[in-house]
């Protein structure tokens, strides 16, 4: 792994040499420029861009294929959809995390240990990145990563990684508690708002506790999590509308390029649930999904027609207010009581009912998310027609809303694996992608470059169907 870090540092140096404003005070020999001459804040944007791609790029689309959210129609994505996935497909995301994010954020902490805003942000980014790849793959390198005296870092136990990241988030929260917000142009998520970063850190902490099924701890963390829609962590593309390439929504970009027709969501289980014309539509007297169905629809054959969630400048959701509310709802149903959980679910529905999650192209379409009452989940109620326990019926609705609100994130894939064994009665019943399948995917593969280059890596990838420790 260290050889990749050296490549990364070389790229940073080349970038710096080309930026006149960074070398105004270096008159003798600009070729002697090192990373020590670069302001620590300049390492932040690169880390965030790499994080965005790792969260919303290729692996995210694969997780959507394996959680009933997307369909692979032809070429590469058709093969992946049929559960044929090679270790080569993980390389770019693995490199984004271990070369594009970790060296950047560690350098920030080394270069500016007294800048608690930068330090706090760097820790949240690290926890977000490593937590995501650990969620997807299982045991991953972490404790020995980016150590000068370690050429090949060990693969750490998945649960140990999650616990280490929760501690890192606690440290980041402490830093951000003491930090002052300031205008920070290099921060392309929150522009230097310490409070928003702190809330996002608490929601991430709640996310990892939820994945480990420590529901009481998840509830405690989420109580301090993202407190409004404006606090959601999102990446907003900033490209030129006149250009077909550049900084655009990543899904839109691939459909406008070489992957036209390869992947979309027409006919997916997700779209069936929100389609008012479909037999399994989830709507009822209190729920109208018409606008969300239109907003979520992806035309795999023409990116110019995609005006909703993958419109060219539509932001990518990374950590959201809805996620935080639904963690509170699920954790409360499991550890507190029915009424507390129902209250949190209704908070989410009240937010949905503002239409804030839609863009201007769909805000005028019909939508409704009225509050539920306890009777709706009682035996025979509109959300409990099969007469199960009322708390289980409420949990089923909460989990289904997580599945739908989590479109474009790893939430649906993570939930499917988390709930498959312990809560199969209320988990979203994701269908198999092929008639011959007998198992749903349980993980994504390691990068083949890491398997080849790291002597501490497994001799071969365990495969798609091996359950990771957190989901056993």
N, C-alpha and C positions, 0 to 999 in steps of 0.2 A: 504493500500500500504506500510506503514512503516514496517510491519512485514516482507515483502519481502526484504526490504532494509537491515534489520538486518541479514537476511539469507545471503545476498550478502556480507556483511562485515565479517561475520563469515568465508565464503569461502576464502575471501582475506587473512584473518589472517592465516588460515590453509595453504594457498599457501606460505605465507611469512615464516612460521616456517620451511617449507621444503627446502627453498632456502638458502644455506649456505652463499653465497656471500652477502646476505642482513643482516646477523646477525653477521658478523665478529666482530663488536665492542660491542656486547651484551654478556657479559661473565657471569653475575650473575645468571640470570634466564630467559632463552629463552622463557619460557611459559608466561612471562609478556609482550611479544611483542604486540604492537598495531599498527594500521595504521599510527600513527605518526612517526613510525620508518622506514617507507617505502618511498623511494624517489618518488616524485610526478610523475616523468616520467613513473614509472612502472604501473601507472593506465591507461596510454594511450593505450597500445596495447590491453588490455581487452576491452576497449570501442570501439576500431576500429573493433575488431573481432565481437563483438556483433552488431555493425552497419552493417558490411558486411552481416551477416546472416539476419538482419531485412530488408535490401535492396534487397538481391538476393536469399532469401530462400523461405519458403512455401507461404507467402502472395504474393510474387512476381509471383510465378507460378499461384496462384489463379487469380491474376489480368490479367495474360496472357490468362487464360481460358475465362475470361469475356471481352476480347478485341479482340477476333478472332486470337490470336497469337499462342495459344496452344490448344490441344484437349485432353480431359480426356477419356481414352478408357475403363478402367476397375476399379473395387474396389473404393477406396476413391475418386480418381480424377474423375471417371465417375459420381459419385453422385454430386460432387461439380460442374462439368461441366453442369449438368442438373439443376443448380441453387438451389441445396440442400446443404446449408452451415450452419454449427452450430457454436455457439460462442466458442466451444472448439478449433476450428482451428486457432484462433487468439492468444491463450494463449502464445505460445512460442515467437512469435514476440513481443507481448506486454511486456513480461518479459525481452526480450533482450533490449528493449528501456528503460523501467522504472526501471529495476534493473541492467542491464549490462552496460548501457551507462550513464544515467543521474547521478547516484551516483559517478561513476568514474570521469566524467568531472567536476562535482561540487567539488569533493575532490581535483582535480588538482588545481582549482582556489583558494581554501581555503589554500592549502599547499604551493603553489608557486605563490602568487599574483604578484611578481615582475618579473617572467619569462614570458615576453610578448609573446614569441613564443608558449610556452605551453598554456598560457591563451587564445591566439587567436585561436589556433587549437581546444581547448576544446569548444569554443563558436560555431565554424563552425560545429563540430560534433553534438553538441546539436541541432542546428538549422536543420541540415540534418535529424536527427532521428525524432524529434518531428514534423517537417514539413511533413514528409512522413506519419506518422500515422494519423495526422490531415487530410491530403489529402484523405486518404483511408476511415476514419471512421466518420469524421465530428467534432463535439465538443469533446474535449479530456481534461484530466487533464493536466495542465501546470503551471499556476501561483502559485499554492500552493504545487507543487511537491517537495519532499525532504526537507520540512521544519520540523524542529524538533517538533514544537508545533502543527502540523497539522497531525492528524491520517488519515483522509479521505479527500484528496484534491478534490476540486470542479471541475466539468467539465466546461471548458471555451468555450465560443463562438468560432467557427472555424475561423471567420474573425479576432477576437481579437488575436487568437493564431498566425495566419500568420503575423499580424502587429507586435506582440511582437518579433517574430523570425527575422523579417526584421531589427528591432532595435538591436537585439542581433548580427546579422551579421554586422551591421554598427559598433558596438563596437568591434567586432572581427577584422574587417578590420583595424580599428584604431590601435588596439594592434599590428597587423601584420605589419603595416606601420612602427612601431617603433622597431620591432624585428629584430634581426640578424639571418640569416639562420645558422644552424650548423648541423653537422652529428648527427642524432638522430635515433638510431637503433630501438627505441620503436615506431617510426612513420612508420608504415608499408604501408602507402599510398605515402608519398612524402619525407620521410627521412629527415625531418627538413627543407625543402625548404619553406621559408616564402612567397616568391613570388607566388609559385604555390598554396599555401593555400589561399592566398588573392584572386587570380583569381577564384578559386573554390567558394569562399564565394560570389563573385560578381555574378557568374552564378547561384548559389542557390538563391540569392536575386532576380535575374531576373526570375527564375523559379516560385517563389511564387507570384511575381507581375503578371506574365502571368496567373497563375491559378486564380487570382482575377480579371483578365481582365483589369488590369491597364497597358495597352500596352505601353504607353509612358514611364512609370517608368521602365518597363521591358527592353525596348530598352536602356534606359540610363544606367541601371546596366550592361547589357550584353556588352556594349562597353568596359567595364573594365574586362570582364570575361575571361574565358580560351582562350588563344591566339594561341594554337598549340596543335597538337595531343599528344605531350609529356607531356602536362599539364593536360590531362584528369585524373580524380580521378578514379583509378582502384584498385581492390584487386587481387594480384597475389598469387595463391596457392603455397605453399612451401613444400609440402609433399614429401614423398619418393616414387619414381616411382615403386619400387619393391614391395610396399605394396598395398593391395587393399583398405585399409582404411587409414585415416589420412587426412591431409590438401589437399583437392582436390576441383576442381570445384563442387559447391554444387549440380547442376543439374546432373552432371555426377555421383556424389556419390549416389544419390537416385536410378538412373537407374542401377547402379552396385550392388545395395543392394536389399531391399525388394520391391521396386516399379518398378522393371523391367516389361515393357509392359503396365504400368498404364497410362503414360502421355508422350506426344511428340508433334510434330507439323505436321506430315504427314496429308495432307488434310485441314490444317488450312487456313483461309482467307489470312493470311500473306504469307504463302508459295505459294498460288495461284498467288498472285500479283508478286512474284519474279521468278516464274517458266516459263521459255521460252516456254514450251509446253502447258501452260494453256490458256484457252480462255480469261481470264481477266488479263493476263500478262501486266505489266505496261511498259515494254520496248518499245523502239521506235528507230528511226535512231540515236539518241544521247545517248541512254541508253541501256546497256547490263548487265543484272543481273545474268548471268550464274554463275559467281564465288560466288556472295552473296547467291544465291540459295543453292549451295553446302555447303558453309560455315555455313549457318543457319540450314541445315537439321539435324534433330535429329532422330536417330534410337532408338525407345522406347524399342526394344527387345534386344539390345546388346550394352552396353556402350563402349565396346572395339572398336566398329565401329564408334564411335562419335569422329571425328577428327577435327571438326570445332569449333563453338562457345561454345560447352560444352565439348571440349577435357579436359582431367583430370587436365591439368595445364593452361587452357585458363583463362585469367583474367575476372573478373566480372566488367562490366562498372557501375560506380556509378554516376558520374557527368562528362560530356564529352565535348570536343571541338565541336563535331557535334551538340550537344544540344544547345550550346551557339550560333553557327552560325545560327541555325534554329530559335532560339528566335529572333535574330536580323532580320532575314528575315520576319518572321510573323509580328513582331511588326512594322517594317518599312512599310510593306504593309498596315497596318491599320492606321498608324499615320503620315507617311512621304510621300512617293510616290512609284510608281511602279518601277522605275529604281533603287532606293536604295535597295528595297527588292530583285529585281532580282540579283543585284550585290552580296548580301549576300547569296542567294541561290546558285549562281555560285561558290562562295568561298567554300561552302560545297561540291559541286560537284567536284571542283578541288581537294579537299582533298580526296574525295572518289576515284578519278581517280589515286591517288598515290598507292592505294591498301593497305595503312597503316592499315586499319581496318581488313584486312584478316590475317590469319596466314600462315605459310610456306606450309601447306597442300593444300591451295587453291589459293595462289598468282599466280600460273601459269595458272589458269583457265581464260577464257575470261571475261573481264569487261570493261565497257566504261561509262563515265559520262562526256560528252562534255558540254560545256557552252550552255545554252539556250539564245535565243534572243527574243526581244519583239514580233516579228511576230509569235513565237511559241505559244503565249498566246492570240493572236488576234482571232477573230471569224474565225473558220475554220482551225486554226493552229493545229499543232500536239498535243498540250496540251489543246485544246479548240474546240474539234469537235462538241460539243453541243451548241456552240455559246453563252456562257454566257459572262458577263462583264470580260474584260481582267484581271483586278486586282483580281476578284474573282477566275478566272482560275489559276492565279499565287498562290493565297492563297491555293487553293485546292492541288496544287502540293507540296507546302511547308509542308502542314499538312500531306500529304501522305508520304513525306520523313521523317517527324518526327515519323510517325507510324512505318516505316520500320527501321530507324536508332535506334529507341528506344527499339528494341527487347531486352528483358532481364532486362528492367527497368520499372518503373511505368508510363512512359510517355504515352504509348498508352491508358492505362486505364484512366489516368487523362485527356487526350485530349478528349477522347470519351465523357466523362461526361461534360467537359467544353463546348464543341461545340454542344452538342445534341440539345439544345433549340435555341441558338442564331445563329448557323451557320450550320444547318442541311443540307443545299444545297451543302456545300463543305466539310463536315466531312466525314471521311472514313466510308463507308456503311457496318458496321460490321453486319453480319447476326446473327439471333437468334440461340442458340444452340439446341433448341427443337422446334418442330412444334406447341406446345401448348403455348409457351411463347408469352406474349404481351408487356412485358417491359424488358429493359436491366438493369442489376444491376447498382445501383447508389452509393453504398458504401459497405464496408466490416464490419462485426460485431465487437462489442467490445469483449474483452476477458471475458469469463464467470467467471474467477476468480475475475476480477475487479468488475463485476456486482454483484457478491456474497459478496465480502469483503468490498466494498466501499459504505458507507451509502449515499454518494452523487451521486452515479451512478443512471442511469435510472432504473426503476423497471423491465424493460425488454428491450432487444435490439430492436431498431426501425425497423430492417429488411433490406434486400438488396435493396429494391426499393424506399426507402425514399431519396429524393434529399437533399444533404447537402447544407448549406447556400451559399457556394462559387459557386455552380453550378446552383443556382436558376435564 
